[in-house]
Amino acid sequence: MLENSYGFLLSKIAQKMEHSFNLFLQKYEITAREYGILTTLQEESGLSQKKLGEKLRIDRTTVVSLIDHLERLSLVQRVRDFKDRRYYNLVLTEKALKIFKNGKEEVENIENKLLHSLNDEEKAVFKALLTKVFTTI
């Protein structure tokens, strides 16, 4: 039965979270994946596209496409690396920082709704187990 499959259960949870968050992000014309880029750049401003792709495990071609879209929306700027002018570093705009702040609150709301049946201890264990598995893939 599918309900006994880790893959099925994890994919349905992820699908529900992503769908809920994408509905919220529609007004900003970005997706959950693009919001993940904003989050990463908020945490580590000035990453190169290559480093961003490695960190998020996104292939180079897809990163370029995603950054192009975010740049068209004035959410990300490509800034020449002063050490090596062949490379660009990515920085968030003020507009992106506002979206990040609103999105962060919405992520928390969605997670709380989705995980409402778990108590705080169960949530901590669940996150620890997910993190453990994630770090080994």
MDAnalysis code that builds the backbone (N, CA, C; Angstrom):
import MDAnalysis as mda
import numpy as np

u = mda.Universe.empty(411, n_residues=137, atom_resindex=np.repeat(np.arange(137), 3), trajectory=True)
u.add_TopologyAttr("name", ["N", "CA", "C"] * 137)
u.add_TopologyAttr("resid", np.arange(1, 138))
u.add_TopologyAttr("resname", ["MET", "LEU", "GLU", "ASN", "SER", "TYR", "GLY", "PHE", "LEU", "LEU", "SER", "LYS", "ILE", "ALA", "GLN", "LYS", "MET", "GLU", "HIS", "SER", "PHE", "ASN", "LEU", "PHE", "LEU", "GLN", "LYS", "TYR", "GLU", "ILE", "THR", "ALA", "ARG", "GLU", "TYR", "GLY", "ILE", "LEU", "THR", "THR", "LEU", "GLN", "GLU", "GLU", "SER", "GLY", "LEU", "SER", "GLN", "LYS", "LYS", "LEU", "GLY", "GLU", "LYS", "LEU", "ARG", "ILE", "ASP", "ARG", "THR", "THR", "VAL", "VAL", "SER", "LEU", "ILE", "ASP", "HIS", "LEU", "GLU", "ARG", "LEU", "SER", "LEU", "VAL", "GLN", "ARG", "VAL", "ARG", "ASP", "PHE", "LYS", "ASP", "ARG", "ARG", "TYR", "TYR", "ASN", "LEU", "VAL", "LEU", "THR", "GLU", "LYS", "ALA", "LEU", "LYS", "ILE", "PHE", "LYS", "ASN", "GLY", "LYS", "GLU", "GLU", "VAL", "GLU", "ASN", "ILE", "GLU", "ASN", "LYS", "LEU", "LEU", "HIS", "SER", "LEU", "ASN", "ASP", "GLU", "GLU", "LYS", "ALA", "VAL", "PHE", "LYS", "ALA", "LEU", "LEU", "THR", "LYS", "VAL", "PHE", "THR", "THR", "ILE"])
u.atoms.positions = np.array([
    [0.837, -1.195, 0.000],
    [0.000, 0.000, 0.000],
    [0.876, 1.251, 0.000],
    [0.447, 2.213, -0.755],
    [1.211, 3.453, -0.851],
    [1.367, 4.163, 0.492],
    [0.355, 4.056, 1.340],
    [0.395, 4.736, 2.635],
    [1.536, 4.229, 3.520],
    [2.123, 3.082, 3.177],
    [3.257, 2.539, 3.928],
    [4.596, 2.912, 3.304],
    [4.574, 3.632, 2.205],
    [5.792, 4.004, 1.488],
    [6.317, 5.348, 1.990],
    [7.574, 5.354, 2.424],
    [8.196, 6.610, 2.851],
    [8.166, 7.635, 1.715],
    [8.505, 7.175, 0.530],
    [8.537, 8.076, -0.616],
    [7.194, 8.729, -0.871],
    [6.140, 7.935, -0.839],
    [4.799, 8.469, -1.061],
    [4.441, 9.486, 0.013],
    [4.646, 9.126, 1.270],
    [4.283, 10.011, 2.375],
    [5.079, 11.317, 2.335],
    [6.396, 11.204, 2.150],
    [7.231, 12.406, 2.097],
    [6.870, 13.293, 0.909],
    [6.612, 12.674, -0.238],
    [6.290, 13.476, -1.419],
    [4.947, 14.182, -1.254],
    [3.979, 13.545, -0.624],
    [2.669, 14.179, -0.413],
    [2.768, 15.335, 0.581],
    [3.577, 15.162, 1.623],
    [3.784, 16.255, 2.579],
    [4.453, 17.432, 1.871],
    [5.514, 17.146, 1.115],
    [6.228, 18.201, 0.389],
    [5.317, 18.867, -0.637],
    [4.518, 18.060, -1.318],
    [3.604, 18.588, -2.335],
    [2.602, 19.551, -1.705],
    [2.058, 19.195, -0.565],
    [1.086, 20.049, 0.124],
    [1.736, 21.350, 0.577],
    [2.937, 21.255, 1.151],
    [3.634, 22.458, 1.607],
    [3.949, 23.380, 0.429],
    [4.486, 22.799, -0.634],
    [4.874, 23.608, -1.789],
    [3.655, 24.260, -2.439],
    [2.568, 23.508, -2.559],
    [1.350, 24.058, -3.158],
    [0.823, 25.228, -2.320],
    [0.765, 25.045, -1.014],
    [0.270, 26.112, -0.127],
    [1.146, 27.352, -0.227],
    [2.443, 27.157, -0.242],
    [3.361, 28.287, -0.292],
    [3.326, 28.966, -1.658],
    [3.221, 28.176, -2.722],
    [3.124, 28.761, -4.065],
    [1.880, 29.630, -4.209],
    [0.787, 29.227, -3.578],
    [-0.433, 30.060, -3.611],
    [-0.157, 31.422, -2.987],
    [0.538, 31.422, -1.866],
    [0.902, 32.672, -1.204],
    [1.838, 33.510, -2.085],
    [2.797, 32.858, -2.740],
    [3.822, 33.560, -3.514],
    [3.339, 34.069, -4.871],
    [2.171, 33.620, -5.322],
    [1.660, 34.058, -6.627],
    [1.647, 35.570, -6.765],
    [1.292, 36.261, -5.703],
    [1.201, 37.727, -5.784],
    [2.557, 38.379, -6.034],
    [3.642, 37.644, -5.753],
    [4.987, 38.160, -6.007],
    [5.571, 37.625, -7.321],
    [4.817, 36.758, -7.989],
    [5.213, 36.163, -9.267],
    [6.454, 35.269, -9.146],
    [6.609, 34.638, -7.981],
    [7.717, 33.701, -7.798],
    [7.184, 32.382, -7.249],
    [8.030, 31.370, -7.294],
    [7.676, 30.043, -6.797],
    [8.417, 29.760, -5.489],
    [8.048, 28.660, -4.865],
    [8.720, 28.244, -3.637],
    [10.205, 28.013, -3.893],
    [10.520, 27.471, -5.041],
    [11.931, 27.233, -5.384],
    [12.694, 28.553, -5.462],
    [12.088, 29.551, -6.071],
    [12.726, 30.866, -6.165],
    [12.815, 31.530, -4.793],
    [11.806, 31.301, -3.963],
    [11.872, 31.825, -2.589],
    [13.042, 31.177, -1.846],
    [13.298, 29.911, -2.133],
    [14.454, 29.242, -1.534],
    [15.757, 29.931, -1.896],
    [15.827, 30.431, -3.115],
    [17.010, 31.197, -3.541],
    [17.098, 32.493, -2.742],
    [15.974, 33.194, -2.581],
    [15.973, 34.426, -1.797],
    [16.429, 34.152, -0.369],
    [15.943, 33.075, 0.205],
    [16.323, 32.714, 1.577],
    [17.817, 32.463, 1.676],
    [18.341, 31.716, 0.729],
    [19.768, 31.401, 0.738],
    [20.607, 32.660, 0.587],
    [20.196, 33.554, -0.311],
    [20.951, 34.792, -0.507],
    [20.786, 35.752, 0.666],
    [19.689, 35.652, 1.365],
    [19.521, 36.473, 2.562],
    [20.493, 35.997, 3.640],
    [20.685, 34.684, 3.705],
    [21.614, 34.114, 4.691],
    [23.073, 34.311, 4.284],
    [23.350, 34.256, 2.969],
    [24.717, 34.354, 2.465],
    [24.766, 35.264, 1.239],
    [24.669, 36.543, 1.466],
    [24.685, 37.500, 0.369],
    [26.011, 37.433, -0.380],
    [25.922, 37.584, -1.688],
    [27.130, 37.633, -2.488],
    [27.603, 36.295, -3.018],
    [26.790, 35.252, -2.869],
    [27.165, 33.955, -3.435],
    [27.240, 34.051, -4.954],
    [28.117, 33.273, -5.546],
    [28.124, 33.169, -7.008],
    [26.990, 32.238, -7.416],
    [26.606, 32.294, -8.690],
    [25.570, 31.384, -9.179],
    [26.005, 29.938, -8.987],
    [27.279, 29.668, -9.225],
    [27.802, 28.307, -9.079],
    [27.653, 27.818, -7.642],
    [28.075, 28.643, -6.686],
    [27.980, 28.251, -5.269],
    [26.526, 28.101, -4.833],
    [25.667, 28.983, -5.339],
    [24.238, 28.896, -5.021],
    [23.675, 27.565, -5.507],
    [23.982, 27.203, -6.736],
    [23.512, 25.940, -7.295],
    [24.006, 24.745, -6.498],
    [25.274, 24.777, -6.102],
    [25.835, 23.677, -5.299],
    [25.119, 23.585, -3.960],
    [24.918, 24.726, -3.333],
    [24.281, 24.754, -2.009],
    [22.847, 24.223, -2.060],
    [22.112, 24.596, -3.115],
    [20.708, 24.186, -3.238],
    [20.518, 22.919, -4.062],
    [21.626, 22.389, -4.568],
    [21.586, 21.175, -5.385],
    [20.706, 21.360, -6.630],
    [20.968, 22.476, -7.309],
    [20.262, 22.811, -8.546],
    [21.306, 22.900, -9.654],
    [21.010, 22.311, -10.804],
    [21.980, 22.336, -11.900],
    [22.173, 23.756, -12.427],
    [23.331, 23.970, -13.060],
    [23.764, 25.295, -13.502],
    [22.759, 25.974, -14.429],
    [22.246, 25.244, -15.393],
    [21.307, 25.817, -16.362],
    [20.036, 26.305, -15.676],
    [19.540, 25.518, -14.747],
    [18.323, 25.895, -14.022],
    [18.575, 27.110, -13.138],
    [19.741, 27.166, -12.491],
    [20.068, 28.325, -11.657],
    [20.051, 29.594, -12.497],
    [20.653, 29.555, -13.669],
    [20.696, 30.733, -14.542],
    [19.275, 31.177, -14.880],
    [18.419, 30.244, -15.222],
    [17.036, 30.560, -15.570],
    [16.291, 31.175, -14.382],
    [16.462, 30.598, -13.211],
    [15.789, 31.107, -12.016],
    [16.285, 32.513, -11.669],
    [17.602, 32.711, -11.739],
    [18.167, 34.028, -11.429],
    [17.727, 35.053, -12.466],
    [17.669, 34.667, -13.726],
    [17.173, 35.575, -14.771],
    [15.772, 36.074, -14.417],
    [14.921, 35.154, -13.992],
    [13.545, 35.525, -13.628],
    [13.537, 36.465, -12.426],
    [14.314, 36.139, -11.409],
    [14.361, 36.984, -10.216],
    [14.957, 38.357, -10.525],
    [15.889, 38.394, -11.439],
    [16.489, 39.671, -11.839],
    [15.472, 40.522, -12.602],
    [14.684, 39.895, -13.483],
    [13.639, 40.633, -14.217],
    [12.615, 41.248, -13.266],
    [12.386, 40.580, -12.140],
    [11.432, 41.087, -11.150],
    [12.079, 42.079, -10.180],
    [13.336, 42.403, -10.412],
    [14.106, 43.319, -9.545],
    [14.225, 42.796, -8.114],
    [14.408, 41.493, -7.990],
    [14.576, 40.884, -6.676],
    [16.031, 40.515, -6.392],
    [16.789, 40.279, -7.448],
    [18.186, 39.893, -7.326],
    [19.002, 40.724, -8.305],
    [20.198, 41.078, -7.873],
    [21.129, 41.768, -8.759],
    [22.384, 40.921, -8.907],
    [22.901, 40.890, -10.133],
    [24.201, 40.269, -10.389],
    [25.256, 41.368, -10.288],
    [26.222, 41.169, -9.422],
    [27.282, 42.145, -9.208],
    [28.611, 41.476, -9.545],
    [29.404, 42.124, -10.385],
    [30.702, 41.550, -10.761],
    [31.553, 41.298, -9.521],
    [32.194, 40.148, -9.506],
    [33.116, 39.804, -8.436],
    [34.370, 40.667, -8.610],
    [34.718, 41.435, -7.584],
    [35.866, 42.334, -7.732],
    [37.191, 41.576, -7.788],
    [37.223, 40.321, -7.316],
    [38.443, 39.506, -7.374],
    [38.623, 38.850, -8.741],
    [37.508, 38.490, -9.365],
    [37.565, 37.810, -10.661],
    [36.376, 38.282, -11.493],
    [36.621, 39.186, -12.411],
    [35.551, 39.837, -13.162],
    [34.783, 38.896, -14.082],
    [35.212, 37.650, -14.197],
    [34.462, 36.680, -15.006],
    [33.203, 36.205, -14.270],
    [33.177, 36.407, -12.955],
    [32.091, 35.878, -12.131],
    [31.184, 36.986, -11.623],
    [29.949, 36.596, -11.350],
    [28.974, 37.504, -10.752],
    [28.578, 36.967, -9.386],
    [28.429, 37.879, -8.450],
    [27.891, 37.539, -7.142],
    [26.447, 38.015, -7.100],
    [25.642, 37.324, -6.350],
    [24.206, 37.609, -6.303],
    [23.844, 38.289, -4.989],
    [23.108, 39.375, -5.095],
    [22.650, 40.092, -3.905],
    [21.161, 40.392, -4.040],
    [20.502, 40.442, -2.898],
    [19.071, 40.744, -2.871],
    [18.838, 42.247, -2.920],
    [17.720, 42.622, -3.497],
    [17.296, 44.014, -3.491],
    [16.416, 44.251, -2.262],
    [16.113, 45.506, -2.004],
    [15.206, 45.843, -0.890],
    [13.839, 45.189, -1.095],
    [13.392, 45.173, -2.329],
    [12.104, 44.545, -2.664],
    [12.115, 43.066, -2.255],
    [13.206, 42.387, -2.530],
    [13.322, 40.974, -2.181],
    [13.334, 40.768, -0.670],
    [13.978, 41.674, 0.052],
    [14.035, 41.546, 1.515],
    [12.641, 41.640, 2.136],
    [11.775, 42.460, 1.555],
    [10.400, 42.565, 2.041],
    [9.637, 41.263, 1.773],
    [9.822, 40.718, 0.588],
    [9.170, 39.447, 0.249],
    [9.689, 38.347, 1.169],
    [10.989, 38.335, 1.423],
    [11.579, 37.337, 2.309],
    [10.933, 37.395, 3.692],
    [10.794, 38.590, 4.232],
    [10.209, 38.748, 5.568],
    [8.778, 38.213, 5.604],
    [7.960, 38.616, 4.627],
    [6.571, 38.144, 4.564],
    [6.521, 36.629, 4.350],
    [7.385, 36.141, 3.491],
    [7.423, 34.713, 3.192],
    [7.834, 33.881, 4.381],
    [8.771, 34.392, 5.153],
    [9.244, 33.658, 6.336],
    [8.086, 33.413, 7.310],
    [7.284, 34.425, 7.513],
    [6.116, 34.286, 8.389],
    [5.124, 33.276, 7.811],
    [4.921, 33.318, 6.501],
    [3.973, 32.401, 5.857],
    [4.473, 30.963, 5.912],
    [5.772, 30.756, 5.737],
    [6.333, 29.400, 5.855],
    [6.033, 28.838, 7.235],
    [6.249, 29.651, 8.250],
    [5.960, 29.208, 9.624],
    [4.483, 28.858, 9.792],
    [3.597, 29.679, 9.233],
    [2.158, 29.412, 9.315],
    [1.803, 28.092, 8.626],
    [2.344, 27.892, 7.428],
    [2.056, 26.664, 6.673],
    [2.585, 25.447, 7.413],
    [3.810, 25.543, 7.926],
    [4.385, 24.417, 8.667],
    [3.552, 24.110, 9.906],
    [3.135, 25.153, 10.621],
    [2.323, 24.943, 11.821],
    [0.987, 24.279, 11.490],
    [0.354, 24.704, 10.405],
    [-0.911, 24.091, 9.995],
    [-0.708, 22.633, 9.611],
    [0.339, 22.386, 8.858],
    [0.600, 21.036, 8.371],
    [0.995, 20.079, 9.505],
    [1.718, 20.591, 10.476],
    [2.225, 19.746, 11.555],
    [1.438, 19.908, 12.857],
    [0.238, 20.440, 12.756],
    [-0.555, 20.713, 13.966],
    [-0.832, 19.475, 14.816],
    [-0.798, 18.301, 14.213],
    [-1.091, 17.084, 14.981],
    [0.115, 16.598, 15.800],
    [1.265, 17.253, 15.634],
    [2.461, 16.875, 16.391],
    [2.692, 17.866, 17.527],
    [3.133, 17.333, 18.678],
    [3.515, 18.246, 19.754],
    [4.942, 18.745, 19.493],
    [5.421, 19.657, 20.314],
    [6.736, 20.268, 20.083],
    [7.861, 19.236, 20.067],
    [7.786, 18.276, 20.956],
    [8.824, 17.234, 21.002],
    [8.803, 16.381, 19.730],
    [7.613, 16.016, 19.272],
    [7.487, 15.222, 18.046],
    [7.994, 16.011, 16.833],
    [7.706, 17.316, 16.800],
    [8.200, 18.163, 15.712],
    [9.727, 18.184, 15.697],
    [10.325, 18.300, 16.870],
    [11.786, 18.333, 16.963],
    [12.395, 17.017, 16.488],
    [11.792, 15.904, 16.875],
    [12.281, 14.588, 16.453],
    [12.105, 14.429, 14.940],
    [10.948, 14.818, 14.438],
    [10.668, 14.719, 13.007],
    [11.698, 15.516, 12.206],
    [11.959, 16.753, 12.632],
    [12.934, 17.590, 11.928],
    [14.336, 16.990, 12.020],
    [14.688, 16.466, 13.168],
    [16.016, 15.861, 13.352],
    [16.179, 14.653, 12.422],
    [15.150, 13.833, 12.315],
    [15.215, 12.663, 11.444],
    [15.296, 13.066, 9.965],
    [14.485, 14.034, 9.573],
    [14.537, 14.524, 8.195],
    [15.926, 15.095, 7.871],
    [16.464, 15.863, 8.794],
    [17.795, 16.454, 8.611],
    [18.856, 15.374, 8.493],
    [18.755, 14.356, 9.313],
    [19.705, 13.251, 9.273],
    [19.699, 12.559, 7.916],
    [18.515, 12.290, 7.408],
    [18.395, 11.648, 6.103],
    [18.897, 12.594, 5.005],
    [18.507, 13.857, 5.082],
    [18.887, 14.830, 4.061],
    [20.399, 14.976, 3.939],
    [21.081, 14.982, 5.054],
    [22.534, 15.201, 5.020],
    [23.282, 14.009, 4.443],
    [22.600, 12.897, 4.260],
    [23.285, 11.714, 3.706],
    [22.981, 11.492, 2.231],
    [22.150, 12.340, 1.651],
    [21.832, 12.143, 0.216],
    [22.695, 13.030, -0.650],
])
